[in-house]
Amino acid sequence: MTEEKNRSTVTAIVTFVLLNLIWTGALQATAEQDIIAPGSDIIQDYPFTIPDLHGRDIPLHVMFTVEAVEGAANSDVVLMLEDSSGERTTLYSSTSEGSVDRWITMPPGSSMFILIVSNSTGQISLPKQHVVIDLQTEMDLYGPIQMEGYIAANILAIGLLISDRAIRSWLKSRRKKRSSPLMRKLREDWKATEQVLSGGEAVDVDEFTSARVSAQTSNIGKRRAWSIEAKEIDESEHEQGDQDIEDADAIADELDALGEGDESRLQGKAEIDEDLKTVGDLWDRMNDGKKRP
């Protein structure tokens, strides 16, 4: 346990140090650009764009060098920088021999270098014939967000450590489940079954068949109970049917004893029986004078 804790601590320290070193190295990176190369044509306006990093001003390193062309008369050179707000800054104003190396903080947006080469007669239309100019720039892109970068690096380190521990905990839990006695027993039983099915050596499979035997015994008992119940119902139905037949035979014998009837008493004029005054009298007559219960 102590060894695992020490290893986790070392991993955390290495992760934090590594991410902070990566960000520190990224801070040294700059965006370089050649605005005017020596020997190239020279114009007056050189537009460029300062990137927007959450509205932060970007440090701009300007490196400017001017030399007079051999045999050409001295001329006056002026280099200005105009930012996105229209504000102009004079970086160089002198003769055709000199240089400037300067850092300027620039707001994001469209900016422009303005170069004017002139002499006593006015602005020179072909500066290339009089001066050789080298103008380069470097932008410190990550400097304005240096602190935010360190915060982000440390948050990332914490996230990596948390996810690493979560994954390790999940894997450890899974290994424990796989190494439990129950899981080992199930794997052993499954391997034994596979061996039997593949024609290997015989193994004891009572544990696999006991449940099946019990189920078969239970099913047999149920079928026997159903068979006895059905037999009893069938016998009861037969007995009831025999009794109904006997009752029907008795009624038939009584009807035979009455003999064959005729229609003589249904013909002629109906006679009124003075003794039949109610339905009860009719009932008594039909039942040979017996009173209703």
RODO-2510 file (C-alpha; in nm, 4 decimals, decimal comma):
residues 293
     n   res          X          Y          Z
     1     m     0,0000     0,0000     0,0000
     2     t     0,2795     0,2406     0,0888
     3     e     0,4648     0,1566    -0,2316
     4     e     0,1547     0,2244    -0,4391
     5     k     0,1004     0,5584    -0,2618
     6     n     0,4603     0,6621    -0,3251
     7     r     0,4290     0,5696    -0,6922
     8     s     0,1116     0,7774    -0,7217
     9     t     0,2844     1,0772    -0,5611
    10     v     0,5804     1,0538    -0,7970
    11     t     0,3443     1,0311    -1,0959
    12     a     0,1615     1,3452    -0,9813
    13     i     0,4841     1,5438    -0,9395
    14     v     0,6191     1,4343    -1,2781
    15     t     0,2898     1,5233    -1,4495
    16     f     0,2791     1,8740    -1,3011
    17     v     0,6456     1,9441    -1,3766
    18     l     0,6228     1,8116    -1,7325
    19     l     0,3158     2,0177    -1,8275
    20     n     0,4639     2,3348    -1,6793
    21     l     0,7905     2,2772    -1,8674
    22     i     0,5963     2,2308    -2,1922
    23     w     0,4157     2,5616    -2,1427
    24     t     0,7402     2,7374    -2,0477
    25     g     0,8944     2,6170    -2,3732
    26     a     0,5900     2,7339    -2,5683
    27     l     0,6336     3,0850    -2,4247
    28     q     0,9661     3,1135    -2,6046
    29     a     0,8029     3,0704    -2,9448
    30     t     0,7518     3,3829    -3,1596
    31     a     0,5896     3,4540    -3,4956
    32     e     0,8576     3,5916    -3,7274
    33     q     0,7929     3,7785    -4,0509
    34     d     1,0158     3,9466    -4,3114
    35     i     0,8509     4,2731    -4,4121
    36     i     1,1251     4,4114    -4,6389
    37     a     1,4114     4,1938    -4,7573
    38     p     1,7443     4,3473    -4,8698
    39     g     1,7461     4,4075    -5,2463
    40     s     1,3708     4,3880    -5,2854
    41     d     1,1514     4,6635    -5,4221
    42     i     1,0537     4,9297    -5,1698
    43     i     0,7025     5,0685    -5,1455
    44     q     0,5428     5,3057    -4,8980
    45     d     0,2792     5,0975    -4,7149
    46     y     0,3248     4,7483    -4,5608
    47     p     0,0010     4,6280    -4,3952
    48     f    -0,0086     4,3335    -4,1507
    49     t    -0,2427     4,1994    -3,8813
    50     i    -0,1995     4,1610    -3,5058
    51     p    -0,3922     3,8504    -3,3844
    52     d    -0,6639     3,8814    -3,1208
    53     l    -0,5865     3,6842    -2,8025
    54     h    -0,8888     3,7653    -2,5878
    55     g    -0,8359     4,1357    -2,6560
    56     r    -0,4818     4,1384    -2,5164
    57     d    -0,2091     4,3653    -2,6602
    58     i     0,0680     4,1753    -2,8379
    59     p     0,4371     4,2645    -2,7931
    60     l     0,5930     4,3357    -3,1360
    61     h     0,9687     4,3295    -3,1885
    62     v     1,0774     4,5546    -3,4790
    63     m     1,4267     4,5133    -3,6316
    64     f     1,5081     4,7780    -3,8945
    65     t     1,8328     4,8440    -4,0844
    66     v     1,8987     5,0945    -4,3653
    67     e     2,2122     5,1447    -4,5761
    68     a     2,2881     5,3762    -4,8664
    69     v     2,3481     5,2299    -5,2104
    70     e     2,7114     5,2712    -5,3171
    71     g     2,7549     5,5922    -5,5198
    72     a     2,4109     5,7280    -5,4247
    73     a     2,3687     6,0568    -5,2426
    74     n     2,2511     6,0575    -4,8843
    75     s     1,8765     6,0581    -4,8326
    76     d     1,6349     6,0904    -4,5438
    77     v     1,4476     5,7800    -4,4246
    78     v     1,1400     5,7789    -4,2025
    79     l     0,9784     5,4555    -4,0688
    80     m     0,6408     5,4824    -3,8904
    81     l     0,4063     5,2234    -3,7428
    82     e     0,0287     5,2742    -3,7487
    83     d    -0,1852     5,0532    -3,5249
    84     s    -0,5511     4,9448    -3,5599
    85     s    -0,6737     5,2594    -3,3821
    86     g    -0,4964     5,4867    -3,6339
    87     e    -0,2287     5,6007    -3,3922
    88     r     0,1161     5,6418    -3,5522
    89     t     0,4553     5,5862    -3,3884
    90     t     0,7827     5,7006    -3,5512
    91     l     1,0390     5,4231    -3,5230
    92     y     1,3201     5,5709    -3,7314
    93     s     1,3895     5,9167    -3,8747
    94     s     1,7409     5,9828    -3,9944
    95     t     1,9779     5,9562    -4,2867
    96     s     2,0290     5,6516    -4,5041
    97     e     2,2736     5,4933    -4,2576
    98     g     2,1358     5,3497    -3,9340
    99     s     1,9213     5,0880    -3,7563
   100     v     1,6626     5,0403    -3,4844
   101     d     1,5739     4,7447    -3,2575
   102     r     1,2597     4,8043    -3,0526
   103     w     0,9705     4,6299    -2,8743
   104     i     0,6249     4,7862    -2,9139
   105     t     0,2955     4,6750    -2,7592
   106     m     0,0303     4,6576    -3,0304
   107     p    -0,3481     4,6192    -2,9997
   108     p    -0,5116     4,3437    -3,2055
   109     g    -0,6324     4,4291    -3,5553
   110     s    -0,4998     4,5647    -3,8853
   111     s    -0,1729     4,7603    -3,8623
   112     m     0,0711     4,9119    -4,1125
   113     f     0,4353     5,0096    -4,1597
   114     i     0,4848     5,3380    -4,3482
   115     l     0,8248     5,3998    -4,5130
   116     i     0,9211     5,7348    -4,6682
   117     v     1,2541     5,7913    -4,8484
   118     s     1,3222     6,1494    -4,9563
   119     n     1,5973     6,4007    -5,0406
   120     s     1,6242     6,7750    -5,0895
   121     t     1,3976     6,7595    -5,3959
   122     g     1,1186     6,5665    -5,2178
   123     q     1,0045     6,2039    -5,1859
   124     i     1,2019     5,9620    -5,4003
   125     s     0,9882     5,7568    -5,6368
   126     l     1,2407     5,4685    -5,6672
   127     p     1,3908     5,4206    -5,3164
   128     k     1,5605     5,0975    -5,4228
   129     q     1,8130     5,2995    -5,6240
   130     h     1,9164     5,4956    -5,3134
   131     v     1,8875     5,2710    -5,0071
   132     v     1,8966     4,9044    -4,9012
   133     i     1,6456     4,8240    -4,6262
   134     d     1,5950     4,5174    -4,4061
   135     l     1,2759     4,5132    -4,1925
   136     q     1,1806     4,2124    -3,9777
   137     t     0,9267     4,1583    -3,6998
   138     e     0,8621     3,9084    -3,4195
   139     m     0,5364     3,8747    -3,2290
   140     d     0,5299     3,7312    -2,8774
   141     l     0,1978     3,5488    -2,9127
   142     y     0,1859     3,3648    -2,5786
   143     g     0,3377     3,6308    -2,3528
   144     p     0,0073     3,8113    -2,2837
   145     i    -0,1577     3,4865    -2,1654
   146     q     0,1395     3,3525    -1,9718
   147     m    -0,0440     3,3200    -1,6377
   148     e    -0,3564     3,1710    -1,7967
   149     g    -0,1354     2,9131    -1,9652
   150     y     0,0182     2,7997    -1,6357
   151     i    -0,3270     2,7759    -1,4775
   152     a    -0,4550     2,5710    -1,7723
   153     a    -0,1492     2,3421    -1,7556
   154     n    -0,2054     2,2696    -1,3866
   155     i    -0,5784     2,2123    -1,4337
   156     l    -0,4955     1,9679    -1,7123
   157     a    -0,2492     1,7905    -1,4828
   158     i    -0,5157     1,7546    -1,2124
   159     g    -0,7637     1,6205    -1,4684
   160     l    -0,5123     1,3633    -1,5919
   161     l    -0,4361     1,2473    -1,2385
   162     i    -0,8037     1,2132    -1,1475
   163     s    -0,8838     1,0192    -1,4632
   164     d    -0,5764     0,7996    -1,4128
   165     r    -0,6824     0,7115    -1,0582
   166     a    -1,0393     0,6453    -1,1684
   167     i    -0,9202     0,4082    -1,4408
   168     r    -0,6812     0,2317    -1,2022
   169     s    -0,9574     0,1921    -0,9426
   170     w    -1,1928     0,0468    -1,2044
   171     l    -0,9303    -0,1987    -1,3262
   172     k    -0,8495    -0,2997    -0,9698
   173     s    -1,2169    -0,3609    -0,8917
   174     r    -1,2504    -0,5662    -1,2071
   175     r    -0,9472    -0,7778    -1,1172
   176     k    -1,0921    -0,8401    -0,7711
   177     k    -1,4199    -0,9573    -0,9190
   178     r    -1,2432    -1,1877    -1,1616
   179     s    -1,0230    -1,3292    -0,8841
   180     s    -1,3113    -1,3961    -0,6379
   181     p    -1,3652    -1,7639    -0,5308
   182     l    -1,7062    -1,7760    -0,6969
   183     m    -1,5726    -1,6563    -1,0322
   184     r    -1,2794    -1,8981    -1,0125
   185     k    -1,5196    -2,1862    -0,9376
   186     l    -1,7413    -2,0887    -1,2315
   187     r    -1,4417    -2,0719    -1,4663
   188     e    -1,3160    -2,4099    -1,3463
   189     d    -1,6601    -2,5680    -1,3928
   190     w    -1,6928    -2,4167    -1,7386
   191     k    -1,3503    -2,5433    -1,8403
   192     a    -1,4426    -2,8897    -1,7107
   193     t    -1,7630    -2,8871    -1,9127
   194     e    -1,5773    -2,7778    -2,2242
   195     q    -1,3312    -3,0603    -2,1735
   196     v    -1,6116    -3,3185    -2,1511
   197     l    -1,7869    -3,1806    -2,4596
   198     s    -1,4629    -3,1857    -2,6563
   199     g    -1,3980    -3,5512    -2,5717
   200     g    -1,1498    -3,5010    -2,2900
   201     e    -1,1166    -3,6955    -1,9680
   202     a    -1,4306    -3,7599    -1,7670
   203     v    -1,5001    -3,5184    -1,4844
   204     d    -1,7587    -3,4966    -1,2088
   205     v    -2,0590    -3,3081    -1,3401
   206     d    -2,3046    -3,3869    -1,0587
   207     e    -2,3287    -3,0205    -0,9753
   208     f    -2,4471    -2,9448    -1,3289
   209     t    -2,7010    -3,2313    -1,3447
   210     s    -2,8508    -3,2167    -0,9930
   211     a    -3,0691    -2,9212    -1,0761
   212     r    -3,1886    -3,0863    -1,3967
   213     v    -3,2704    -3,4163    -1,2143
   214     s    -3,4670    -3,2302    -0,9496
   215     a    -3,6642    -3,0469    -1,2170
   216     q    -3,7408    -3,3744    -1,3982
   217     t    -3,8566    -3,5401    -1,0707
   218     s    -4,0826    -3,2457    -0,9966
   219     n    -4,2334    -3,2625    -1,3470
   220     i    -4,2992    -3,6375    -1,3125
   221     g    -4,4768    -3,5791    -0,9809
   222     k    -4,6936    -3,3097    -1,1335
   223     r    -4,7882    -3,5307    -1,4274
   224     r    -4,8868    -3,8144    -1,1893
   225     a    -5,1081    -3,5791    -0,9856
   226     w    -5,2743    -3,4507    -1,3021
   227     s    -5,3359    -3,8086    -1,4227
   228     i    -5,5027    -3,9158    -1,0913
   229     e    -5,7217    -3,6054    -1,0844
   230     a    -5,8303    -3,6571    -1,4463
   231     k    -5,9139    -4,0219    -1,3718
   232     e    -6,1291    -3,9271    -1,0726
   233     i    -6,3163    -3,6675    -1,2781
   234     d    -6,3735    -3,9181    -1,5578
   235     e    -6,5126    -4,1827    -1,3147
   236     s    -6,7416    -3,9256    -1,1515
   237     e    -6,8774    -3,8225    -1,4895
   238     h    -6,9452    -4,1905    -1,5773
   239     e    -7,1313    -4,2488    -1,2513
   240     q    -7,3483    -3,9398    -1,3068
   241     g    -7,4229    -4,0519    -1,6619
   242     d    -7,5321    -4,3985    -1,5417
   243     q    -7,7672    -4,2423    -1,2845
   244     d    -7,9270    -4,0188    -1,5498
   245     i    -7,9874    -4,3214    -1,7708
   246     e    -8,1548    -4,5134    -1,4857
   247     d    -8,3855    -4,2145    -1,4094
   248     a    -8,4858    -4,1884    -1,7760
   249     d    -8,5698    -4,5641    -1,7902
   250     a    -8,7957    -4,5324    -1,4820
   251     i    -8,9901    -4,2428    -1,6361
   252     a    -9,0308    -4,4403    -1,9595
   253     d    -9,1731    -4,7403    -1,7636
   254     e    -9,4330    -4,5169    -1,5945
   255     l    -9,5412    -4,3733    -1,9296
   256     d    -9,5765    -4,7221    -2,0744
   257     a    -9,8035    -4,8191    -1,7823
   258     l   -10,0477    -4,5420    -1,8724
   259     g   -10,1064    -4,6967    -2,2095
   260     e   -10,1825    -4,5296    -2,5366
   261     g   -10,4093    -4,2206    -2,5105
   262     d   -10,6715    -4,0756    -2,7476
   263     e   -10,8427    -3,7450    -2,8253
   264     s   -11,1970    -3,8334    -2,7120
   265     r   -11,2002    -3,6102    -2,4120
   266     l   -11,0606    -3,3176    -2,6104
   267     q   -11,3619    -3,3141    -2,8450
   268     g   -11,7114    -3,1679    -2,7966
   269     k   -11,8349    -2,8754    -2,5941
   270     a   -11,6291    -2,7750    -2,2956
   271     e   -11,7985    -2,8224    -1,9593
   272     i   -11,7461    -2,5897    -1,6672
   273     d   -11,6335    -2,7648    -1,3522
   274     e   -11,7886    -2,5840    -1,0576
   275     d   -11,5280    -2,7321    -0,8223
   276     l   -11,2335    -2,5512    -0,9995
   277     k   -11,2348    -2,1961    -0,8759
   278     t   -10,8619    -2,1245    -0,8233
   279     v   -10,5287    -2,2379    -0,9589
   280     g   -10,4790    -2,4287    -0,6373
   281     d   -10,7938    -2,6378    -0,7120
   282     l   -10,6497    -2,7198    -1,0532
   283     w   -10,3240    -2,8248    -0,8957
   284     d   -10,5054    -3,0514    -0,6495
   285     r   -10,7066    -3,2102    -0,9308
   286     m   -10,3899    -3,2761    -1,1347
   287     n   -10,2261    -3,4404    -0,8360
   288     d   -10,5194    -3,6697    -0,7499
   289     g   -10,6564    -3,4533    -0,4666
   290     k   -10,3227    -3,4008    -0,2927
   291     k   -10,2801    -3,0561    -0,1495
   292     r    -9,9863    -2,8449    -0,2467
   293     p    -9,7023    -2,8469     0,0061
***
